[in-house]
Amino acid sequence: MSTSTASTFNLESVPAEHRERVAALIPDPRIAGGYVHRDVMGVQDFQLFDFAMAERENVLLTGPTGSSKTTVARAFAAARGLPFVAVECNGSMDPGTVLGRTIVGDDGVPGWVDGDFLLVVRYGGVVLLDEINLAHPRITAAFHGLLAVTRRISVPEAGETVIAGGAARTPVLLIAAMNDRYQGTVRMNEAMGNRFAMPLDWGYERSVEIALVPSVRLLDMADGIRSLAEIRTPVSTNALQEFVRHHLAMGWEMAVHLFVNRFDTSERASVYRALEANSAAIVAELEAVAAALVDA
């Protein structure tokens, strides 16, 4: 895959009055170091994002809770040294509060202050519109212009229209994420869906989970639970990681108790039975991990 690397960012190009705030939005590079990449049709995920950023294409990640939709966006920003902001979408959100606010200065004169979202749009970086299908269409309509080819958003309170990346067109990667299994979601209309040139299914990835969860039997059990129609609660990758951590620190019974309590009361018996049926194999694998840690 041919990609051009436009994902560079020069903090010195940010005006002095905003530089400290923008710098604080750049994630710790160690986040990228701990990220496990996934392969998408033979292309590494960060390569896809580099391409999207260079070509000013928008990315849509669709997948269940805990499948690393937010993680991959933050890790990419960390790896490329880019400011990052996540906007948590919901039915009652107000785009005005996302953009910023008007304050009265010491001199009594009102002035506009950019929110973190608008800072990243203005100066470059990665924007994640998280759970975008939880927002009402009248809300997401405010982002139509930003996601369009024009890549601009109106800020009536500030009396301006902001072009993504400013006059220099510093690269801005716009990512939306959604879980279409959530209750209360809104079907994305054609106008909005057409703005995402790079729609990606972002489900639980076995190769990623193997690198993060040191128990094949636990992963097999999780796959089995995920396939059950009566289980609606997601079995996220981070929940499996926490199960391992709880077992190693506090033992099997506590790990099982905390894991089962994640689920709806109607689901817990099925999950408990699945854990008990696989307990011997899971414990053996995790004890091997504990022994390796001691030897290290």
C-alpha positions as CSV (number, residue, x, y, z in Angstrom):
1,M,0.0,0.0,0.0
2,S,1.4,3.4,-1.0
3,T,1.1,6.0,1.8
4,S,2.4,9.5,2.1
5,T,3.3,10.5,5.7
6,A,1.4,13.7,6.4
7,S,1.0,12.8,10.1
8,T,3.7,15.3,11.3
9,F,3.0,18.0,13.8
10,N,5.0,21.1,14.7
11,L,4.1,22.4,18.1
12,E,6.0,25.6,17.5
13,S,3.5,26.5,14.7
14,V,0.8,26.8,17.4
15,P,0.3,30.4,18.6
16,A,1.9,30.9,22.0
17,E,-1.4,31.5,23.8
18,H,-2.6,28.0,22.8
19,R,0.7,26.1,22.8
20,E,0.6,24.8,26.3
21,R,-3.0,23.5,26.0
22,V,-2.3,21.8,22.7
23,A,0.9,20.2,24.0
24,A,-1.1,18.7,26.9
25,L,-3.3,17.0,24.3
26,I,-0.4,14.9,22.9
27,P,-0.6,11.5,24.4
28,D,2.3,9.9,26.2
29,P,4.4,8.0,23.6
30,R,4.5,5.0,25.9
31,I,0.8,4.4,24.9
32,A,1.9,3.5,21.4
33,G,4.6,1.2,22.7
34,G,2.0,-1.0,24.5
35,Y,-0.4,-1.1,21.6
36,V,-0.9,-4.3,19.6
37,H,-1.4,-3.7,15.9
38,R,-3.9,-5.4,13.8
39,D,-3.8,-6.4,10.2
40,V,-6.6,-5.1,7.9
41,M,-6.6,-6.9,4.6
42,G,-2.8,-7.1,4.6
43,V,-2.3,-3.5,5.7
44,Q,-1.3,-2.4,9.2
45,D,-3.8,-0.2,11.0
46,F,-1.5,2.7,11.4
47,Q,-0.6,2.6,7.7
48,L,-4.3,3.0,7.0
49,F,-4.6,6.0,9.3
50,D,-1.5,7.6,7.7
51,F,-3.1,7.2,4.3
52,A,-6.4,8.6,5.6
53,M,-4.7,11.6,7.2
54,A,-2.6,12.3,4.1
55,E,-5.6,12.1,1.7
56,R,-8.0,13.9,4.2
57,E,-10.3,10.8,4.3
58,N,-12.5,10.2,7.3
59,V,-12.4,6.8,9.2
60,L,-15.4,5.0,10.7
61,L,-14.8,2.2,13.1
62,T,-17.7,-0.1,13.9
63,G,-17.5,-2.7,16.6
64,P,-18.5,-3.8,20.0
65,T,-17.4,-2.3,23.4
66,G,-13.8,-3.0,24.3
67,S,-12.6,-3.8,20.8
68,S,-9.9,-1.0,21.0
69,K,-11.7,1.6,18.9
70,T,-10.7,4.4,21.2
71,T,-7.4,2.8,22.0
72,V,-6.2,2.6,18.4
73,A,-7.0,6.3,17.8
74,R,-5.2,7.4,20.9
75,A,-2.2,5.1,20.2
76,F,-1.9,6.4,16.7
77,A,-1.8,10.0,18.0
78,A,0.8,8.9,20.5
79,A,3.0,7.2,17.9
80,R,2.9,10.2,15.6
81,G,3.2,12.9,18.3
82,L,-0.2,14.4,17.5
83,P,-2.7,16.1,19.7
84,F,-5.7,13.9,20.4
85,V,-9.2,14.6,21.6
86,A,-12.2,12.3,22.0
87,V,-15.8,13.7,21.9
88,E,-18.2,11.5,23.8
89,C,-21.4,11.6,21.8
90,N,-24.9,11.1,23.4
91,G,-28.5,12.1,22.8
92,S,-28.3,15.3,24.9
93,M,-24.9,16.6,23.8
94,D,-24.7,20.2,22.6
95,P,-22.1,20.9,19.9
96,G,-21.7,24.4,21.3
97,T,-20.2,23.1,24.5
98,V,-17.9,20.9,22.5
99,L,-16.6,23.8,20.5
100,G,-15.8,26.0,23.4
101,R,-17.4,28.7,25.6
102,T,-17.7,32.5,26.0
103,I,-16.1,33.9,29.1
104,V,-15.9,37.4,30.6
105,G,-12.4,38.7,31.1
106,D,-11.0,40.7,33.9
107,D,-11.8,43.8,31.9
108,G,-15.4,42.8,31.7
109,V,-15.2,42.1,27.9
110,P,-16.6,38.8,26.8
111,G,-14.3,36.6,24.8
112,W,-14.3,33.2,23.1
113,V,-12.2,30.2,24.4
114,D,-11.7,27.2,22.2
115,G,-12.6,23.8,23.6
116,D,-10.1,20.9,23.2
117,F,-12.0,19.7,20.2
118,L,-11.7,23.0,18.4
119,L,-8.0,23.3,19.2
120,V,-7.2,20.0,17.5
121,V,-9.4,20.9,14.5
122,R,-7.8,24.3,14.3
123,Y,-4.1,23.3,14.7
124,G,-4.0,19.6,13.6
125,G,-4.1,16.2,15.2
126,V,-6.6,13.3,15.7
127,V,-10.3,13.8,16.5
128,L,-12.4,10.9,17.7
129,L,-16.2,11.3,17.6
130,D,-16.9,8.4,19.9
131,E,-20.3,6.5,19.8
132,I,-21.4,8.8,17.1
133,N,-24.7,6.9,16.6
134,L,-25.8,7.8,20.1
135,A,-26.1,11.4,19.0
136,H,-29.3,12.8,17.5
137,P,-29.0,13.6,13.7
138,R,-29.7,17.3,14.5
139,I,-26.5,17.2,16.6
140,T,-24.3,15.3,14.1
141,A,-25.5,17.7,11.4
142,A,-23.2,20.3,13.1
143,F,-20.2,18.1,12.0
144,H,-21.3,17.6,8.4
145,G,-19.2,20.5,7.1
146,L,-16.2,19.3,9.0
147,L,-16.5,15.8,7.6
148,A,-17.1,17.0,4.1
149,V,-14.4,17.9,1.5
150,T,-14.5,21.5,2.7
151,R,-13.5,20.3,6.2
152,R,-14.8,23.4,8.0
153,I,-17.0,24.0,10.9
154,S,-19.0,27.1,11.9
155,V,-18.5,28.6,15.3
156,P,-21.3,31.2,15.6
157,E,-20.4,32.3,19.1
158,A,-16.9,33.2,18.0
159,G,-18.1,34.7,14.7
160,E,-15.9,32.5,12.5
161,T,-15.7,29.4,10.4
162,V,-12.7,27.2,11.3
163,I,-11.0,25.2,8.5
164,A,-9.5,22.0,9.7
165,G,-5.7,22.5,10.1
166,G,-6.0,26.2,9.6
167,A,-4.6,28.1,6.6
168,A,-1.6,25.8,6.5
169,R,-4.0,22.8,6.3
170,T,-2.0,20.9,8.9
171,P,-3.3,17.3,8.8
172,V,-6.3,16.5,10.9
173,L,-7.5,12.9,11.1
174,L,-11.3,12.6,11.8
175,I,-12.4,9.2,13.2
176,A,-15.9,8.2,14.2
177,A,-16.6,5.1,16.3
178,M,-19.8,3.4,16.9
179,N,-21.3,0.2,18.4
180,D,-24.5,-0.7,16.4
181,R,-25.6,-3.1,19.2
182,Y,-26.2,-0.4,21.7
183,Q,-29.8,0.4,22.7
184,G,-30.9,3.9,21.9
185,T,-28.6,4.3,18.9
186,V,-29.7,6.2,15.8
187,R,-29.3,4.9,12.3
188,M,-26.6,6.9,10.5
189,N,-28.2,8.7,7.5
190,E,-26.9,8.5,4.0
191,A,-25.4,12.0,4.1
192,M,-23.4,11.3,7.1
193,G,-22.4,7.8,6.1
194,N,-21.2,9.0,2.7
195,R,-18.6,11.2,4.4
196,F,-16.5,8.2,5.6
197,A,-14.3,7.0,2.8
198,M,-12.7,4.4,5.1
199,P,-15.4,2.4,7.0
200,L,-13.8,-0.4,9.0
201,D,-15.3,-3.3,10.9
202,W,-13.5,-3.2,14.3
203,G,-14.5,-6.4,16.1
204,Y,-12.6,-8.5,18.6
205,E,-9.4,-9.5,16.9
206,R,-8.0,-12.9,17.9
207,S,-4.4,-12.1,17.0
208,V,-4.6,-9.0,19.2
209,E,-6.3,-10.8,22.1
210,I,-3.7,-13.6,22.1
211,A,-1.0,-11.0,22.5
212,L,-2.9,-9.4,25.5
213,V,-4.5,-12.3,27.2
214,P,-2.2,-15.2,28.2
215,S,-4.8,-17.9,28.3
216,V,-6.0,-19.6,25.1
217,R,-8.8,-21.4,27.0
218,L,-10.0,-18.1,28.4
219,L,-10.2,-16.6,24.9
220,D,-12.0,-19.7,23.6
221,M,-14.5,-19.4,26.5
222,A,-15.0,-15.7,25.7
223,D,-15.7,-16.5,22.0
224,G,-18.3,-19.1,23.2
225,I,-20.0,-16.5,25.4
226,R,-20.0,-14.0,22.6
227,S,-21.8,-16.4,20.3
228,L,-24.7,-17.0,22.8
229,A,-27.8,-15.1,21.7
230,E,-29.0,-14.8,25.3
231,I,-25.8,-12.8,26.3
232,R,-26.1,-9.2,25.4
233,T,-23.4,-7.8,27.7
234,P,-20.1,-7.5,25.7
235,V,-17.2,-9.6,26.7
236,S,-14.5,-7.0,26.0
237,T,-10.8,-7.6,25.6
238,N,-10.0,-5.3,28.5
239,A,-12.5,-7.3,30.7
240,L,-10.4,-10.5,29.9
241,Q,-7.2,-8.6,30.8
242,E,-8.7,-7.5,34.1
243,F,-9.8,-11.1,34.8
244,V,-6.2,-12.3,34.4
245,R,-4.9,-9.5,36.6
246,H,-7.5,-10.1,39.3
247,H,-6.7,-13.9,39.3
248,L,-3.0,-13.3,39.6
249,A,-3.4,-10.8,42.4
250,M,-6.4,-12.2,44.3
251,G,-7.2,-15.7,43.2
252,W,-9.7,-17.5,41.1
253,E,-12.8,-17.0,43.2
254,M,-12.4,-13.2,43.3
255,A,-11.6,-13.0,39.6
256,V,-14.7,-15.0,38.8
257,H,-16.9,-12.9,41.2
258,L,-15.8,-9.6,39.7
259,F,-16.1,-10.9,36.1
260,V,-19.5,-12.4,36.5
261,N,-20.8,-9.2,38.1
262,R,-20.2,-7.3,34.9
263,F,-23.1,-9.1,33.4
264,D,-26.9,-8.6,33.7
265,T,-28.4,-10.7,36.4
266,S,-30.2,-12.9,33.8
267,E,-26.9,-13.7,32.2
268,R,-24.7,-14.5,35.2
269,A,-25.6,-18.1,35.6
270,S,-24.6,-18.9,32.0
271,V,-21.3,-17.0,32.4
272,Y,-20.5,-18.7,35.7
273,R,-21.1,-22.2,34.2
274,A,-18.8,-21.3,31.3
275,L,-16.0,-20.3,33.7
276,E,-16.4,-23.3,35.9
277,A,-16.4,-25.7,32.9
278,N,-13.1,-24.2,31.8
279,S,-11.6,-23.5,35.2
280,A,-8.9,-26.2,35.3
281,A,-7.4,-25.3,32.0
282,I,-7.6,-21.5,32.6
283,V,-6.0,-21.8,36.0
284,A,-3.2,-24.0,34.6
285,E,-2.4,-21.5,31.9
286,L,-2.5,-18.6,34.3
287,E,-0.4,-20.4,36.9
288,A,2.2,-20.9,34.2
289,V,2.2,-17.1,33.6
290,A,2.6,-16.5,37.4
291,A,5.5,-18.9,37.5
292,A,7.2,-17.1,34.6
293,L,6.8,-13.8,36.3
294,V,8.5,-15.2,39.4
295,D,11.4,-16.6,37.4
296,A,11.8,-13.3,35.7
